[in-house]
């Protein structure tokens, strides 16, 4: 009886740890995606501004 109880606790603990790990991994992935999106937007803005300056200079 006690063995079953202990194994249940272990299974529960491993489940909790797995959920926490999955959440951390998910948040990390979201953070990386967000950073990529922001850096991509910044690059787009820089290239756009550069092109804008060139256009105004040529005129």
C-alpha positions as CSV (number, residue, x, y, z in Angstrom):
1,X,0.0,0.0,0.0
2,X,2.7,2.4,1.0
3,X,4.8,1.6,-2.1
4,X,1.9,2.4,-4.4
5,X,1.4,5.7,-2.5
6,X,5.1,6.6,-2.9
7,X,5.1,5.8,-6.6
8,X,1.9,8.0,-7.0
9,X,3.7,10.9,-5.3
10,X,6.7,10.4,-7.6
11,X,4.5,10.3,-10.7
12,X,2.7,13.4,-9.5
13,X,6.0,15.2,-8.9
14,X,7.4,14.2,-12.3
15,X,4.1,15.4,-13.9
16,X,4.4,18.8,-12.1
17,X,8.1,19.1,-13.1
18,X,7.2,18.2,-16.7
19,X,4.4,20.9,-16.8
20,X,6.8,23.5,-15.3
21,X,9.5,22.5,-17.8
22,X,7.0,22.7,-20.7
23,X,5.8,26.2,-19.6
24,X,9.4,27.5,-19.3
25,X,10.2,26.1,-22.7
26,X,7.1,27.6,-24.2
27,X,7.8,31.0,-22.7
28,X,11.4,30.8,-23.9
29,X,10.2,30.0,-27.5
30,X,7.7,32.9,-27.3
31,X,10.4,35.2,-26.1
32,X,12.8,34.2,-28.9
33,X,10.0,34.7,-31.5
34,X,9.2,38.1,-30.1
35,X,12.8,39.2,-30.2
36,X,13.1,37.9,-33.8
37,X,10.0,39.8,-34.8
38,X,11.2,43.0,-33.1
39,X,14.7,42.8,-34.7
40,X,13.1,42.0,-38.1
41,X,10.9,45.1,-37.7
42,X,13.9,47.2,-36.7
43,X,15.8,46.0,-39.7
44,X,12.9,46.7,-42.0
45,X,12.6,50.2,-40.5
46,X,16.3,50.9,-41.0
47,X,16.2,49.8,-44.6
48,X,13.1,51.8,-45.2
49,X,14.6,54.9,-43.7
50,X,17.8,54.4,-45.7
51,X,15.8,54.1,-48.9
52,X,13.8,57.1,-47.9
53,X,17.0,59.2,-47.4
54,X,18.3,58.0,-50.8
55,X,15.1,58.9,-52.5
56,X,15.0,62.4,-50.9
57,X,18.7,62.9,-51.9
58,X,18.2,61.9,-55.5
59,X,15.3,64.4,-55.7
